Each structure stands twice: as C-alpha cells, then as structure tokens.
Amino acid sequence: MGLKKKLEKDPVGERAQFFLKVLIERYIAEGQPVGSRTLASDAGLDLSPATIRNVMADLEDMGLVVSPHTSAGRVPTVSGYRLFVDSLLTVKPLAKLEFGQLKQQLNLKQEPSLLIESASKLLSGFTRMAGVVMLPRRESIMLHHIEFLPLSNNRVLTILVTQKDEVHNRIITTKKPYSRIELEQAAQVLNQAFSGQTLDAMRKKLFQDIQKTRADLDRTMARAVEMAGQAFQPEAPAGSDCLISGQTNLMGFEELSDMTSLRHLFDAFAEKHEILHLLDQCMHAEGVQIFIGEESGYQHLDNCSVVTAPYEVDNEVAGVLGVIGPTRMAYDRVIPIVDVTAKLLGAALKHQ
C-alpha cells in the first residue's frame, strides 16, 4: 500500500505529527536514532513511556520512521521527511545580518560569470553543503546581432552576438549552398525582426512563421527561417552548464561518509548530467522545490536532499540554483538561503 493511501486510511493524528516533528528536529540536530526516552524529554509532555512507544510504533507502521537494526531508536524515512517539510516545518525569514552578507557579496559590479561563481560559493559557505548554480540557458540570452558566413559542403558558420557582447559560434548545415550575399540578406532579415529578443522568443516566432504557407514567405525570409531554425535550437547541456562548490563539505556528514557512496556522489558531481537534468525539471516550477532522497530519481542522490529555486532576469527564468546535502539537513535554514540567493542573483544579473 502506498504512503498516500496508507495516510488516507489511517491519517496521522495531531499527537503523532507532533512527535514526528520533535523526532526529526532532534535527528537533524544530532544525527543519531531517537529513542522514546529522548523523545519524551524533548516533547516536554507528561506521558508514559508506553504511550510514546505506541505513537512511535504507529509512525513506523505508516512508514514515516524506521528503526535501524543496530539501535532501538528511530530515524525518519523519506516519507517522514516529506510530511515534515510539507506540513510541519516552520521556515523563518533569513536573518537581517545574513541577508546583508549575501547582498554584499553578490555585488552588482561583478561580471556575470563571476556572479554565478559567487552565488555557488555563497550557497556552499552559508549552508556548509554543496552549492550548485545552473548557468543562464542560451534560451534566455538576448540577441544583439547575428551573422552567417559560408563554409564548405553546405555548412554555415552562425555568429550570435548578445546584448552583453558575448559571442556564440555554431556551425549549421543547410539543404542547399548559399552565397555570401544571400546569407547577408537572411541575417539582415533576422536582425531587423529579432534584435533585442530572447532566443526562446525567437524560436516561438519562427515556429509560427514556418506554419505559414510557402506562398506567404518570400525567398529571403524562407532562407532566414531555415537557418535560424537550426541556429536557435537549444544545445545539449554540457558539463560547463553549471557550477558546483563545496562538494567536500559533504564528507563531514556521517551518513554520506561511506567511501562507495562518496565515490558515486563525486562521480555525479564530476559528470553533472544527472544534476543538470534535475535542475532542468525546476526551470518552470514556481518557488523553492525540494527533492528528498530517491525523489530525485537518481540513485547516487538517494541519501541526499536537493533544495532548488529558479532565478529570473527580466521576468524570465534564466536558470536554477540550489543546495545538495544530506536528507538530515536543516530545511528551515536552507530554504530561505536558497530562495533569497535566487532573488539576489536574478537582480544582479538584470543590472548587468
């Protein structure tokens, strides 16, 4: 029986929720299984040990806690953490001092690449876990100018110049050879139509143009649509599409210190594909997203939680940042740090 059906049939009562909250808070603080006596002391309630043991047994029956074979105490399961995060957690605003420190270190005078690096290091430094920041997707980059240069074998060099004077080169293959003059005409059409727009907006407009009948498109526009359709296609994520800082911080958590688990985790950090795919899922989500344990869908992150938030530039989601740490993380502290950092990074990049 799944957790949802189990809880619908036997919902967690207020007393059980209270003890689950107390148990998880104690486990997050100390990392040791929590026994009935400790739970009774932390709860501050005059209840018999037998009553507390019964509540613990109920929580275990519902799959919210589990008793490790080496201890009589209990530890939360992924389902227990999920109920805690969704229903029992109280998130406090970031302290004024910490907010000031974040804002000061994400200063507006830094280059965009340095801002991204600073955000990654700040997330790591403030949480003592791993900080990760996805670089702004090309789709959110605004076009300033485009050029096409003919190469051999129907290949064309595409030169995209953004409003930040960054240059992106890409080679595309056309259906037929084009002269330099024809390519210049196509580029002129695109520059007039799309200068100052994001690549994502350009792709949507081009798709609409392609749906028109061929009779509605003159030869120059048809040529421009053909080449731009390839030039503006999103590229597959590369290892350089996100920055990760503070990976070694995770070695300090006992539950992540097993050498085999660490090796797999560091392999995931090195390759980045799984982490990038996870961040991609958050691109269109609103606000903070939390993946606990196996919820991420990646075995290497089964003992970790990932807290993410998208950052926006000009009211468009440009990327995602977050923190990777043990499931036993202080969610009430990590969540506001991630949320505020995302807002500050977006504001700083907009200023750039």
N, C-alpha and C positions, 0 to 999 in steps of 0.2 A: 504493500500500500504506500503511495507517495505521501510526502510530508503534507502537501496541501489537503489531500483527502483525509489524512490522519487528523489534522488540526480541525477540519470541518466537523469530523465525527466527534472528536474529543478536544474542544478548544482549550487553549492554555488559559487557566484562570488567573485572576489578578495576583493571587499569592504566589503561584508558580512563576509568573512573569517577574515578580519582584525578586524572587530568589535566583532566577536565571540571570537577571541584571547584576545582582550582587556577586554571583559566582563569576560571571565574565569579567567584571571590573577587577576582581581580585586576581583572576588568572592573567589578565593583560598586565597587571602591575608586577606580578611575581613570576609568572611562567611555570608554576607548579600546580599539580592537580589539587583541587579544593575539596576538603573533607567536610563532613556535617558539622563538626565542632567549630571549624574556622568560619563556616557559613553562618552558624548561629551567632558567633561573636560579631561578625561584620554586620549582620542584619539588625542587631540590637533589639530583637524581639524575644519575649519570654515564652518560647515554645520548647517542647520536649524534644530530645534528640530523635525519638521515634517519629515524631511528626515531620521533622526536617528530612529524615531518611526517606519517608514516604513521598514527600514532594520531589526529592532527588530521583527516586525510582520512577515517578510519573514522568519527569522530564526525560529520563533515559528511555522510557517506553515510547515517547513521542519523537525520539531521535534528535533531541536538542542538546543532550550531553552524552558523554560516553565515559566509561571507567577503564583507564589503561590497565592492562593485566598486571602491571608492576605496582599498582597503587590502589588504595581503597577510595581515593578522591576521584572527582570527576573533572573533565575538561570539556569545553564547548565543541560541538560539531560545526560544520559549515552551515547547517540549517539553524543551529542555535545562534551563530553569529548573524545570520541573515535576519532572523526575528529581532535580534538585539539592535542591529543597525536600522532596520526599517521602522520599528515600533517603540523601542525602549531608550534609544540613545538621545541624549541632550547635547546638542552642538552649541558651544558658546562662541560668540564673535571673537575674532583674533584680538589679542591684547594690543592696546594703542602703541606700546613700545615696539612690539614685533611688526606691526603694520608699518610703522615708520622706518624700521630697518629694511624691510622688503622694498618699500618705495624708494628709499635712498639708494639701495644697491642696484635696482633696475632703473638707473638714471637715463634720462632722455638723450644724453649726449653720446651714448654708445652706438656703434654700428649695429645693424640688425643681427648679424652673425654673433656679435659679442653679447647682445641682449639675450639671444637664445641660450648661449652657453652660460650666461649669468643665471638665468632662470633655472636651468638644470642643476647648477651647483647650489643655488639657494634652497631649492626643494630638498636636496640631499642634506645640506647643512642644518636646516631648521628641523628636519624630521629624524636625522641620523639613519636614514634608509637610502634607497636608490631613487634619484630623481631622473625623470625622463621627459624630454620635450621633443615633439614632432616638429620638424622644420615646416614653415608655411608651404602648403601644397602649391604647385605651379598653377592650379586652377584659380587660386586667389590672387595671383600676380596680375597687375595691371599692365596692359600693353602700351608702350610709348611709340614704338616703331617696329616694322617688320621688313625684311629684305629677303629676296630669293636670288641665289646665284647658281647658274647652270654648272653641272658636273657631267661626267661621262655616264653612258648607259642609262639614260632617263632619270638620273639622280639629281636632286636639287638640294643645295645647302640652304637651310632656313636659319635666319638670324633674327632672334627675338630680343628687342631691347626694351626693358621695363622702365617704369617711371622712376625707379631707383638707379637707373643707368647700369643695371646688371645685364649681362649679355648671355643668352642661352642659344646654343647652336644645336641643330638637329638636321640629319640627312633623311630626306624622304624620296620615295620612288614614284614617279608619275606614269600614267598609262601611255604617254607619248612624249617625244622630245619637245622642249620649248626653247625658243630663242631668248637671248638676254632681254630684248625689248618686250617680248610677251610676259616674261617674268616681272619686269619692272612695272608693266601695266597692272598685273594682278596684285602686286604689292601696294601700288597706289590706291587701288580699289579698297583693299583691306585697311590700309592706314586711314583713309577717309571715313570708313564705316565703323571702325572698331577702336581707334586710338582712345585711350583713357578707360577702356572697359576691361573687365577681368577675363581671363581665358575661359572660365566656366560660362560666363555670359555670352562670349563669342561662340562657343560650341553650340549652345542652345539656339542662337540666332541662325547659325549655319545650318543646323538640322532643319529649321523651318524653311530656309531657302531651298534646301535640297528637295523638300517635299513639293515645291512648285513644279509646274510643268516645264519641260525643257524650253518650250517656246517663250516662257517668261524670262529666261536667263539669256542675256547676250553672251557672246563667246568669251569676252574678258571676265565677266562675272562668273561664268561656269568654270573657267580655268582657276580663278581665285578660290572658289568654293572647293574644287577638287583638292588643291594643295593645302588650303587651310584646314580642311577636314582631317588631314594627316598631321599637319604641324601642331594642331591644338589638341591632339589626342593625349590623354594623361599617360605619363610614363609609369612603368612598373616601379614600385618602391625599391630604392637601393639602400645599401647599408648606411649611407650618409644621410638618410632622410630623418634620422632622429639622433639626439644626443643623450647619453646616459652618464650620470655622475654618481659616485658614491657606492658602486657595486660592493666594494669591500666592507662597507658598513654592515652588510647582511651576515658576514661571518661572525659577528658578535652576538647573534641570536642562536641560542642552543638548538632550537628546533630546525634551524637551517644549516647547522654546522657539520652535518654528515657529509663526508668527502664526496660520496657519489652524488648526492643531491646538489651539493655546491658545484660540482663539475658540470652537471646538466644545466643548472641555472646560469652559470657563467657562459656556457655554450650558447644559451638562448640570448644572453646579453650581447655576445660577440656577433652572432648572425643577425639578430634584430628582427628577422622576418615575422616571427610569431608575435613579438611585442608590437611591431608596426601594424600588423593585421588587427590586433586588439584595439589599438588606438584609432585605427580607421573606423571601427564599429562605433566609436564615440563621436565621430565628426558631426553627425546630425542629431545627436542627443542633446537634450537641454540640461544644463547644470552639471553637477557632480554625479559621476557614475562610479559604482563600487562593484568590483568582481572579487568574490571571496573563494579561495581555494579552487576547486575544479570548475567553478562557474566560468572561469576564463576560457575553458575549452582546451587548454594546453597542459599536458602532463607535467612539464617542467615547472609550472607555476602552481601545482596542486597545494603546496604548503605556503603559498603567498597570497596576499591580497593586493589588488591594484586599484588605486583611487585616482580617477581622472576628471578633467574638466576641459572643455573646449575654450580656446581664446579667439577673440574676434578682432578683425581690422575692418573699419568702415561698415560695421553691422553685418559682416560676412565672416563665417567661421573660417579661420585660416589654418588652424592646426589644433592639436590636443597636447596637454601636458599632464603629468601625474607623478605619483609616488608608488614604488613597488617595495613591499616589506612583508614581514610575516603576517599570518592571519591574526596573530596576537598583537596587533598594532593599536595604538591609542587613537581610535577613529575620531573621537570628539576633538582631538587636536589636529590630526592630519587633514581632515575635511576642510576646515576653514583656511588652512595654509595653502592647499591646492586651489581652492576657489579664489582666494584673493590674488595669488600669484598669476592665475589665468587672466584675471581682470587687469592687473597692472601690466602684464606683458602685452596684452592687446592694446592698451592705451599708449604704451611706449612705442610700439611698432607703428601705430597710427600717426603718432607725432613724427616718426621718421619719414 
